[in-house]
Amino acid sequence: MLKPILLVEDDARDLELTLVALERSQLANEVIVVRDGAEALDYLRREGSHAGRGEGNPAVVLLDLKLPKVNGLEVLRSVRATDSLKSIPVVMLTSSQAESDVVESYALGVNAYVVKPVEFKQFVSAIADLGVFWAVLNEPPPGSLRTHRRHG
């Protein structure tokens, strides 16, 4: 069973574009959408409205920086401070090009920082490449089983 992609995005337009882009990349992974940082943490920790979800972490978290309730940097800080979550790949997917945001994201352990392209084709291409890399090509850390991996 493929691990899902967790998409944390509050902007309706960016959410729609990201979902279209992931669909066009033809990934079979389910995309779980949450709209703020608090819900992202509930999903990852299996708390609140996500207390009943199955075990296991997503293949990757695509995380917006500017979020309501808990911002992306705080979500990242919490993920990296939690033993059961700290190895999850996190990609900051944001419109912020502020050097301070980039520096702080890497200081907190983000795996990649991607500035959302404004042009639709570029955006679709960037998201498709991200999805394929993190959900298919990236070798997960030991102990993070990927049942569809074929060795040969």
Rosetta silent file (secondary structure, phi, psi, omega in degrees, C-alpha in Angstrom):
SEQUENCE: MLKPILLVEDDARDLELTLVALERSQLANEVIVVRDGAEALDYLRREGSHAGRGEGNPAVVLLDLKLPKVNGLEVLRSVRATDSLKSIPVVMLTSSQAESDVVESYALGVNAYVVKPVEFKQFVSAIADLGVFWAVLNEPPPGSLRTHRRHG
SCORE:     score description
SCORE:     0.000 S_00000001
   1 L     0.000  132.391 -179.619    0.000    0.000    0.000 S_00000001
   2 L   -75.037  142.825  176.124    1.355    3.409   -0.956 S_00000001
   3 L   -77.228  144.709 -178.705    1.880    5.977    1.728 S_00000001
   4 L   -74.972  164.560  170.601   -0.188    9.138    1.330 S_00000001
   5 E  -101.762  128.322  177.219    1.091   12.617    0.593 S_00000001
   6 E   -96.317  118.228  179.463    0.062   15.156    3.232 S_00000001
   7 E  -108.050  119.096 -179.025   -0.693   18.539    1.673 S_00000001
   8 E  -111.322  102.368 -173.574   -0.980   21.431    4.128 S_00000001
   9 L  -148.899  129.690  179.968   -2.404   24.429    2.277 S_00000001
  10 L  -101.190  -19.498 -178.433   -4.937   27.094    3.271 S_00000001
  11 L   -82.587  120.468 -174.649   -5.164   29.075    0.024 S_00000001
  12 H   -59.103  -40.757 -178.968   -8.003   27.669   -2.131 S_00000001
  13 H   -66.980  -47.253  179.331   -6.329   28.596   -5.442 S_00000001
  14 H   -64.114  -36.162  178.559   -2.949   27.119   -4.491 S_00000001
  15 H   -62.504  -48.629 -179.949   -4.684   24.008   -3.139 S_00000001
  16 H   -61.145  -45.795  179.467   -6.552   23.450   -6.401 S_00000001
  17 H   -61.702  -41.832 -179.557   -3.425   24.024   -8.502 S_00000001
  18 H   -65.612  -41.839  178.620   -1.387   21.644   -6.354 S_00000001
  19 H   -65.091  -40.940  176.678   -4.034   18.916   -6.562 S_00000001
  20 H   -61.534  -45.143 -179.515   -4.254   19.312  -10.356 S_00000001
  21 H   -62.446  -43.782  178.832   -0.470   19.132  -10.601 S_00000001
  22 H   -64.932  -38.478  177.890   -0.276   15.994   -8.449 S_00000001
  23 H   -63.083  -42.861 -179.441   -3.051   14.400  -10.503 S_00000001
  24 H   -67.078  -23.819  178.213   -1.206   15.163  -13.747 S_00000001
  25 L   -77.223   -7.536  176.596    1.923   13.529  -12.355 S_00000001
  26 L    58.832   33.653  172.963   -0.135   10.306  -12.205 S_00000001
  27 L   -74.524  142.218  179.526    1.034    9.338   -8.747 S_00000001
  28 L   -86.446   -8.852 -177.775   -1.107    6.639   -7.193 S_00000001
  29 L   -63.420  138.556  171.977   -0.557    8.014   -3.688 S_00000001
  30 L   -68.191  143.012  175.853   -3.631    9.312   -1.893 S_00000001
  31 E  -107.817  118.364  177.065   -3.374   13.038   -1.138 S_00000001
  32 E   -95.167  126.684 -178.171   -4.565   14.030    2.324 S_00000001
  33 E  -110.406  128.067  170.185   -5.448   17.739    2.517 S_00000001
  34 E  -125.710  150.890 -168.356   -5.459   19.767    5.719 S_00000001
  35 L  -105.065   -3.161  177.056   -6.069   23.516    5.783 S_00000001
  36 L  -153.373  167.765 -175.888   -4.036   24.752    8.768 S_00000001
  37 H   -66.213  -34.142  179.459   -1.007   23.912   10.873 S_00000001
  38 H   -65.210  -41.989  178.886   -2.990   22.697   13.889 S_00000001
  39 H   -67.945  -35.035  176.530   -4.853   20.153   11.752 S_00000001
  40 H   -59.968  -45.222  179.374   -1.558   19.049   10.181 S_00000001
  41 H   -66.353  -39.405  176.200   -0.159   18.302   13.631 S_00000001
  42 H   -60.229  -43.436  179.312   -3.376   16.489   14.626 S_00000001
  43 H   -61.869  -50.805 -176.340   -3.094   14.326   11.499 S_00000001
  44 H   -63.810  -37.386 -178.578    0.576   13.534   12.061 S_00000001
  45 H   -87.218   -5.660 -176.363    0.111   12.824   15.781 S_00000001
  46 L    58.842   53.410  179.933   -3.172   10.930   15.210 S_00000001
  47 L  -125.031  172.651  175.719   -5.046   13.285   17.544 S_00000001
  48 H    56.793 -133.480 -178.241   -8.297   15.252   17.451 S_00000001
  49 H   -69.255   -9.292  179.758  -10.407   14.532   14.368 S_00000001
  50 H  -107.044   13.241 -177.644   -7.574   12.300   13.052 S_00000001
  51 L   -61.211  -28.948 -176.685   -7.317   10.107   16.166 S_00000001
  52 L   -91.344    1.700 -177.948   -8.881    7.176   14.330 S_00000001
  53 L   -70.889  156.933 -179.256   -6.640    7.167   11.266 S_00000001
  54 L   -64.783  164.573  178.770   -4.444    4.163   10.606 S_00000001
  55 L   -70.343  163.176  176.216   -0.855    3.934   11.719 S_00000001
  56 L   108.798  151.184 -179.826    2.016    5.115    9.573 S_00000001
  57 L  -100.886  158.203  177.128    3.443    8.386    8.369 S_00000001
  58 L   -67.884  161.418  176.546    2.946   10.048    5.000 S_00000001
  59 L   -64.928  -36.786 -178.920    5.514    9.619    2.223 S_00000001
  60 E  -159.570  151.767  172.165    6.079   13.380    2.291 S_00000001
  61 E  -111.093  120.534  172.604    4.543   16.523    3.770 S_00000001
  62 E   -96.159  109.992 -166.126    4.057   19.426    1.358 S_00000001
  63 E  -118.189  121.773  173.598    3.848   22.298    3.817 S_00000001
  64 L   -73.620  151.543 -179.605    2.844   25.903    3.222 S_00000001
  65 L   -81.850  -48.364 -176.141    4.735   28.462    5.285 S_00000001
  66 L   -93.487   98.917 -176.696    1.963   30.960    5.964 S_00000001
  67 L  -126.911  151.556  173.036   -0.835   29.004    7.661 S_00000001
  68 L   -72.022  159.944  177.201   -3.622   29.843   10.105 S_00000001
  69 L    69.316  -65.935  178.890   -3.471   28.650   13.744 S_00000001
  70 L  -131.936  122.027 -176.604    0.057   27.184   13.579 S_00000001
  71 L   -75.673  167.772 -176.119    2.454   28.407   10.868 S_00000001
  72 H   -58.581  -36.998  179.054    4.582   26.112    8.724 S_00000001
  73 H   -65.555  -38.290  178.290    7.780   26.770   10.663 S_00000001
  74 H   -68.703  -38.476  176.022    6.084   25.754   13.927 S_00000001
  75 H   -61.070  -47.749  179.638    4.715   22.592   12.289 S_00000001
  76 H   -60.185  -44.492  178.917    8.206   21.775   11.019 S_00000001
  77 H   -57.690  -44.896 -179.185    9.742   22.482   14.432 S_00000001
  78 H   -66.700  -42.649  178.685    7.240   20.126   16.087 S_00000001
  79 H   -60.319  -46.598 -177.705    7.728   17.365   13.494 S_00000001
  80 H   -69.883  -19.481 -179.970   11.507   17.449   13.883 S_00000001
  81 L   -91.437   -2.923 -176.491   11.201   17.377   17.694 S_00000001
  82 L  -110.075  117.501 -174.975    9.005   14.242   17.693 S_00000001
  83 L   -51.591  -43.983 -175.844   10.853   10.915   17.441 S_00000001
  84 L   -74.669  -10.075 -176.988    8.080    9.118   15.548 S_00000001
  85 L  -116.110  -18.495 -166.473    7.788   11.956   12.995 S_00000001
  86 L   -63.701  -18.731  179.836   11.263   13.431   12.589 S_00000001
  87 L   -91.423   -1.191  178.657   12.290   11.273    9.617 S_00000001
  88 L   -67.545  129.149  174.439    9.277   12.288    7.472 S_00000001
  89 L   -64.832  131.535  178.365   10.437   14.277    4.434 S_00000001
  90 E  -122.919  125.448  177.114    9.044   17.817    4.638 S_00000001
  91 E  -113.108  118.802  175.370    9.003   20.127    1.639 S_00000001
  92 E   -76.768  120.627 -177.864    8.211   23.774    2.304 S_00000001
  93 E  -120.348  101.222 -167.045    6.001   24.825   -0.584 S_00000001
  94 E  -146.084  163.228  175.363    5.471   28.552   -0.315 S_00000001
  95 L   -91.243   -5.613 -178.035    5.266   31.861   -2.112 S_00000001
  96 L   -77.939  123.871  173.909    7.768   33.396    0.330 S_00000001
  97 L  -104.976   10.156 -177.919   11.185   34.153   -1.107 S_00000001
  98 L   -62.133  127.101 -178.336   12.294   35.886    2.093 S_00000001
  99 H   -56.299  -38.039 -179.256   15.834   34.821    2.918 S_00000001
 100 H   -62.700  -36.796  177.573   14.949   34.604    6.621 S_00000001
 101 H   -67.337  -41.930  179.136   12.189   32.053    5.866 S_00000001
 102 H   -63.455  -49.478 -178.143   14.550   29.950    3.755 S_00000001
 103 H   -59.921  -47.630 -178.273   17.318   30.086    6.386 S_00000001
 104 H   -65.989  -38.851  178.987   14.986   29.243    9.270 S_00000001
 105 H   -59.789  -46.576  178.799   13.328   26.395    7.345 S_00000001
 106 H   -68.079  -36.232  177.656   16.689   24.729    6.697 S_00000001
 107 H   -61.866  -32.536  179.738   17.842   25.399   10.266 S_00000001
 108 L   -85.647   -4.781  173.683   14.751   23.518   11.459 S_00000001
 109 L   100.813   23.732  176.680   15.489   20.568    9.167 S_00000001
 110 L   -65.136  147.175  179.436   13.323   21.008    6.079 S_00000001
 111 L   -82.668  -31.227  179.083   14.263   18.623    3.244 S_00000001
 112 E  -157.377  152.249  179.624   13.543   21.107    0.463 S_00000001
 113 E  -127.505  113.408 -175.597   12.276   24.672    0.080 S_00000001
 114 E  -119.034  123.554  175.613   10.297   25.345   -3.076 S_00000001
 115 E   -85.016  127.287 -177.879    8.950   28.755   -4.044 S_00000001
 116 L   -62.099  120.125  174.514    5.612   28.367   -5.799 S_00000001
 117 L   -67.029  144.414 -179.278    5.982   29.403   -9.427 S_00000001
 118 L   -78.805  -34.956 -177.329    3.359   31.912  -10.499 S_00000001
 119 L   -77.298  130.151 -171.526    3.036   30.542  -14.043 S_00000001
 120 H   -56.013  -48.802 -177.597    0.683   27.541  -14.183 S_00000001
 121 H   -61.320  -40.521  177.454    2.787   25.230  -16.386 S_00000001
 122 H   -63.363  -42.032 -178.836    5.855   25.820  -14.218 S_00000001
 123 H   -62.206  -48.227  179.816    3.799   25.166  -11.094 S_00000001
 124 H   -59.046  -44.781 -179.652    2.372   21.896  -12.463 S_00000001
 125 H   -63.228  -44.614 -179.208    5.837   20.758  -13.510 S_00000001
 126 H   -62.503  -44.789 -179.131    7.405   21.650  -10.146 S_00000001
 127 H   -67.161  -42.747  178.768    4.699   19.837   -8.144 S_00000001
 128 H   -59.676  -45.506  178.723    4.803   16.783  -10.391 S_00000001
 129 H   -61.639  -42.773  178.189    8.587   16.579  -10.003 S_00000001
 130 H   -60.668  -48.502 -178.592    8.284   16.949   -6.220 S_00000001
 131 H   -60.263  -46.666 -179.852    5.646   14.245   -5.979 S_00000001
 132 H   -63.127  -43.589 -178.886    7.577   11.793   -8.108 S_00000001
 133 H   -62.906  -55.421 -172.259   10.822   12.412   -6.238 S_00000001
 134 H   -75.444  -33.378 -176.658    9.500   12.156   -2.676 S_00000001
 135 H   -90.538  -22.013 -175.145    6.800    9.527   -3.185 S_00000001
 136 H  -119.047  -52.068 -170.926    8.568    7.277   -5.706 S_00000001
 137 H   -85.037  -34.394 -176.438   12.304    7.901   -6.094 S_00000001
 138 L   -64.247  132.974  175.197   13.422    8.904   -2.617 S_00000001
 139 L   -82.991  115.963 -178.201   14.799    6.049   -0.512 S_00000001
 140 L   -69.882  160.761  179.050   13.057    6.305    2.879 S_00000001
 141 L   -65.201  155.024  177.693   15.066    5.984    6.096 S_00000001
 142 L   -53.771  141.290 -179.840   15.547    2.472    7.560 S_00000001
 143 L    90.448   -8.444  178.100   12.492    1.338    9.484 S_00000001
 144 L  -105.575   84.451 -171.908   10.171    3.305    7.201 S_00000001
 145 L   -65.735  138.697  174.689    8.814    0.422    5.171 S_00000001
 146 L  -123.798  104.470 -169.148    7.669    1.000    1.649 S_00000001
 147 L   -71.757  -18.326 -178.250    5.782   -2.107    0.621 S_00000001
 148 L   -92.525    0.422 -178.621    5.754   -1.418   -3.120 S_00000001
 149 L   -68.778  130.247  176.915    9.537   -1.117   -3.448 S_00000001
 150 L  -108.388  128.611  176.547   11.009   -3.745   -5.742 S_00000001
 151 L   -98.789  142.158  179.874   14.623   -4.770   -5.275 S_00000001
 152 L  -174.179    0.000    0.000   16.423   -6.172   -8.202 S_00000001
